[in-house]
Amino acid sequence: MYKSQARTTASAGIAQPAGTVPRQPGPSPAGEPTGPAPSGAVPGSASVPAAGDGHSFGLARHPVAVDADPPPPALLTRHRETVSTGLAVALLAGALGTAWTTARYGDEWAVKSGRTYLETARAELAAAPPGTVFFDQPVPGDVVPVLSAPYNRQSAFFRALGQDGPVFVTEAEAPSLFDGGGRIVPVRIDGPAVLPGPEDGCGYKIAGGRTVRMPLAGPRDDWFWVVRIGYLSSADTTATFRLGADTRQFPIKQGLHQYYFEFTGGGDLVELTVEGHGVTVCTNEVTVGTPVPQQ
């Protein structure tokens, strides 16, 4: 009896001592069917020959491949998030590397351009005649970026030169500018001038104590401008310039002269008033615009 039971158990691939009571089936796990399974079938697995059907004698049972359930949606979501995060990090690293290389190249270019600009300007200042003065303008964008304003102004750029640096003014008879290469050049005003005056050989004649109105060839918005006035005067005096609601006084010298000054205002008509009796001023050259290097 003992040997017969041992042989039968060995043929099933399980060694059980004689007298072992077969385990009774317990309650089905939650979610599994509780009814009887089809003959010879195991729920959730491929069909397996039943014990004693004539196919299992002399053969050890081996695990049978079971179809895996698909991963839960939460796991798939986490996997996608992990892949997306990794890809974003890789793209960001590549972008930062490109940006660093571009910034490094830009810095080196700016240093080279700034050095050349500064060296040229210092040589020009050393050779300039006494009394040379300048209107403050931005330095070229490849020397100091435009977005650095107001620190891209020439007054800030040349501050390190101290007493050897340029002198900046807001009005002068003959101001200068630095061009894009750092060379000193005269100023030219880019903007509309007044229409020609009615007096032959004079243009607009302004007697002392009187005001003359002169229309511009084009209107000017209310903004920051530079005004140039070329005139011929019979004596030294003072004149008042008006554009819109704003005015500015400036000196008049006897003879043929010109004068530049910064001005804030706008309109399409300028007025000029000359002080003092017995003084006559002729002008046909009044321009309101932006200072640029004279070519």
C-alpha positions in Angstrom: 0.0 0.0 0.0 2.8 2.4 1.0 4.9 1.7 -2.2 1.8 2.1 -4.4 1.0 5.5 -3.0 4.6 6.7 -3.3 4.8 5.6 -7.0 1.6 7.3 -7.8 2.8 10.5 -6.1 6.2 10.4 -7.9 4.5 10.0 -11.2 2.8 13.3 -10.5 6.2 15.0 -9.8 5.4 15.6 -6.0 6.8 13.5 -3.2 4.3 13.1 -0.4 4.6 10.8 2.5 2.0 8.1 2.9 -1.1 9.0 4.8 -1.0 12.7 3.8 -4.5 14.0 3.6 -5.1 15.9 0.3 -5.6 19.6 0.8 -9.2 20.6 0.5 -9.9 23.5 -1.8 -10.4 26.7 0.1 -12.4 29.8 -0.8 -11.7 31.2 -4.2 -9.6 34.4 -4.2 -11.6 37.6 -4.8 -12.3 38.2 -8.5 -12.0 34.5 -9.6 -15.0 32.4 -10.6 -16.2 30.1 -7.8 -18.0 27.6 -10.0 -16.4 24.4 -11.2 -13.8 24.7 -13.8 -14.2 22.8 -17.1 -12.8 19.3 -17.0 -9.0 19.3 -17.5 -8.7 23.1 -17.4 -7.1 25.4 -14.9 -8.5 28.9 -14.8 -6.2 31.5 -16.3 -3.9 28.9 -17.9 -3.6 26.9 -21.1 -5.3 23.5 -21.2 -3.3 20.8 -19.3 -3.9 17.0 -19.5 -5.6 15.9 -16.4 -3.9 13.4 -14.1 -4.7 9.8 -15.0 -5.7 10.7 -18.6 -2.9 8.4 -20.0 -0.6 11.3 -21.0 1.0 12.1 -17.7 2.5 8.7 -16.7 6.3 8.7 -16.6 6.4 12.5 -17.2 7.3 15.2 -14.7 5.0 18.2 -14.8 6.6 21.5 -15.8 5.3 25.0 -15.3 3.0 26.1 -18.1 3.3 29.6 -19.6 0.5 31.8 -18.4 -0.7 34.9 -20.4 0.3 38.0 -18.4 -2.3 40.5 -17.7 -1.7 44.0 -19.2 0.1 46.4 -16.8 -2.3 48.7 -15.0 -2.9 52.2 -16.5 -1.1 54.0 -13.6 2.1 52.1 -14.4 1.9 53.0 -18.1 1.3 56.7 -17.1 4.4 56.7 -14.9 6.5 55.0 -17.6 5.4 57.7 -20.1 6.2 60.5 -17.6 9.6 59.0 -16.9 10.4 58.8 -20.7 9.1 62.4 -21.3 11.1 63.8 -18.3 14.3 62.1 -19.6 13.8 63.4 -23.1 13.1 66.9 -21.8 16.3 66.8 -19.6 18.3 65.7 -22.6 16.9 68.5 -24.9 17.5 71.1 -22.1 21.1 69.9 -21.7 21.7 70.2 -25.5 20.1 73.7 -25.6 22.2 74.9 -22.6 25.3 73.6 -24.3 24.5 75.5 -27.5 23.5 78.7 -25.6 26.8 78.5 -23.6 28.8 78.1 -26.8 27.0 81.0 -28.5 27.3 83.3 -25.4 31.0 82.5 -25.2 31.5 83.4 -28.8 29.5 86.6 -28.4 31.5 87.6 -25.4 34.8 87.1 -27.2 33.6 89.0 -30.2 32.4 91.9 -28.0 35.7 92.0 -26.2 37.6 92.2 -29.5 35.3 94.8 -30.9 35.3 96.9 -27.7 39.1 96.8 -27.6 39.5 98.0 -31.2 36.8 100.7 -30.7 38.5 102.0 -27.5 42.0 102.0 -28.9 40.9 104.0 -32.0 39.0 106.5 -29.8 41.9 107.0 -27.5 44.2 107.7 -30.4 41.7 110.2 -31.9 41.3 112.0 -28.6 45.0 112.4 -28.3 45.1 114.1 -31.7 41.9 116.2 -31.3 42.3 120.0 -31.0 41.6 121.5 -27.5 37.9 122.3 -26.8 36.6 119.3 -28.8 33.3 118.3 -27.2 30.7 115.5 -27.9 27.0 114.8 -27.9 26.4 111.6 -25.9 25.3 108.7 -28.1 25.1 104.9 -27.8 28.2 102.9 -28.6 27.9 100.3 -31.4 25.8 97.2 -30.6 28.8 94.9 -31.1 30.7 96.7 -28.4 28.0 97.0 -25.8 24.6 95.4 -26.4 21.6 97.7 -27.0 19.7 95.9 -24.2 22.3 97.2 -21.7 20.9 100.8 -22.0 21.7 103.2 -20.4 25.1 101.6 -19.8 25.7 101.5 -23.5 26.1 105.2 -23.7 29.5 106.7 -24.7 29.6 108.6 -21.4 29.5 105.4 -19.5 31.8 103.5 -21.8 34.6 106.1 -21.7 34.3 106.9 -18.0 37.2 104.7 -17.1 39.5 107.0 -19.1 39.0 109.8 -16.5 40.6 113.1 -17.4 41.8 111.6 -20.8 38.3 110.8 -21.8 35.9 112.8 -24.0 33.9 115.8 -22.8 30.1 115.4 -23.3 27.8 118.4 -23.6 24.1 119.2 -24.3 24.8 122.3 -26.5 27.7 123.6 -28.5 28.7 125.6 -31.6 30.6 122.7 -33.2 30.0 119.4 -31.4 31.5 116.1 -32.5 30.5 112.4 -32.5 32.3 109.1 -32.4 31.5 107.1 -35.5 31.0 103.3 -35.5 34.7 102.7 -35.6 35.7 105.1 -32.8 36.8 108.0 -35.1 35.9 111.6 -34.3 33.7 113.2 -36.9 31.5 116.4 -37.1 27.7 116.2 -36.3 25.0 116.2 -38.9 21.3 116.5 -37.9 19.1 114.0 -39.7 15.6 115.4 -39.8 13.3 118.0 -41.4 14.4 121.6 -41.8 12.3 124.7 -42.1 10.9 125.7 -45.5 12.9 128.5 -47.3 12.2 132.0 -46.0 10.7 134.8 -48.0 13.6 137.3 -47.9 16.2 137.0 -50.7 19.7 136.6 -49.3 18.4 136.3 -45.7 15.6 133.7 -45.6 13.7 134.7 -42.4 14.6 138.1 -41.1 14.1 138.5 -37.3 14.4 142.0 -35.8 15.2 142.4 -32.2 12.1 142.0 -30.0 10.1 140.2 -32.6 9.1 136.6 -33.2 9.1 134.8 -36.6 7.2 131.6 -37.3 8.8 129.0 -39.6 7.1 125.9 -40.8 9.0 122.6 -40.8 9.1 120.4 -44.0 7.7 117.6 -41.8 6.2 117.3 -38.3 8.2 116.1 -35.3 6.7 113.9 -32.6 7.1 114.9 -29.0 10.5 113.4 -28.3 14.1 114.0 -27.6 15.8 115.9 -30.5 18.8 118.0 -31.3 18.2 121.4 -33.0 20.7 123.0 -35.3 20.4 126.7 -36.2 22.7 128.4 -38.7 22.4 132.2 -38.7 23.9 135.6 -39.5 23.6 138.2 -36.8 24.4 141.9 -36.6 25.3 141.7 -32.9 25.6 139.5 -29.9 22.3 138.8 -28.3 20.0 136.0 -27.0 17.3 134.1 -28.9 14.5 131.8 -27.8 13.5 128.8 -29.7 10.0 127.2 -29.5 8.6 124.0 -30.8 5.1 123.1 -29.5 4.8 124.0 -25.9 8.6 123.8 -25.1 11.1 126.6 -25.4 14.9 126.9 -25.2 17.2 129.9 -25.0 20.6 130.0 -26.6 23.3 132.6 -27.3 23.7 134.5 -30.5 27.1 135.8 -31.6 27.8 138.6 -34.1 28.6 137.2 -37.6 28.0 133.9 -39.3 27.6 131.0 -36.8 25.7 127.9 -36.0 24.5 126.4 -32.7 23.4 123.0 -31.6 21.3 122.1 -28.5 19.3 119.2 -27.2 15.5 119.8 -27.1 12.4 117.9 -26.0 9.2 118.7 -27.8 7.2 118.2 -31.0 5.2 120.0 -33.7 5.3 121.2 -37.3 6.1 124.9 -36.7 9.0 126.5 -35.0 9.2 130.0 -33.6 12.3 132.2 -33.1 12.4 135.3 -30.9 15.4 137.6 -30.8 16.1 139.8 -27.8 17.5 143.4 -27.9 16.6 146.4 -30.0 18.6 147.2 -33.1 19.7 143.6 -33.7 18.8 141.7 -36.9 19.2 138.0 -37.4 18.8 136.1 -40.7 18.3 132.4 -40.8 17.3 129.8 -43.4 18.8 126.8 -41.6 16.8 125.4 -38.7 16.8 121.6 -38.5 15.2 119.3 -35.8 16.2 115.7 -35.7 18.8 113.1 -34.6 22.5 113.7 -34.5 24.5 111.4 -36.8 28.1 111.3 -37.9 28.8 113.5 -40.9 30.0 111.5 -43.9 
